[in-house]
């Protein structure tokens, strides 16, 4: 059985910062994604998935990201938990 990818610290950092940083959040939604993603240590697969997401809100982006994670992660890791 092939190992499933885990959420990288870079992806966790991106999500956390997008929640509190209005400019980052807006940039992720208005076409500045490629430039902004370079600030984070993301895996190539995470970068590709994020670039493919079309969303008009952080909630919509998070839902699409969660769908991808559920399809890629083992059952025990299918929910992002924030401390």
Residue pairs with C-beta under 8 A, 6 or more apart in sequence:
4 72
4 73
4 74
4 77
5 43
5 45
5 72
5 73
6 73
6 77
7 69
7 77
7 80
8 41
8 42
8 43
8 46
9 41
10 40
10 41
10 42
10 43
10 46
11 40
11 42
11 43
11 46
13 40
13 41
14 37
14 40
14 42
14 50
15 62
15 65
15 80
16 82
17 24
18 24
18 25
18 28
18 58
18 61
19 25
19 58
24 36
25 58
27 33
27 35
27 36
28 36
28 50
28 58
28 61
29 55
29 56
29 57
29 58
29 61
33 50
33 51
34 51
37 47
37 50
37 51
42 50
49 65
49 68
50 65
53 61
53 64
53 65
55 61
55 64
66 79
66 80
69 77
69 78
69 80
70 78
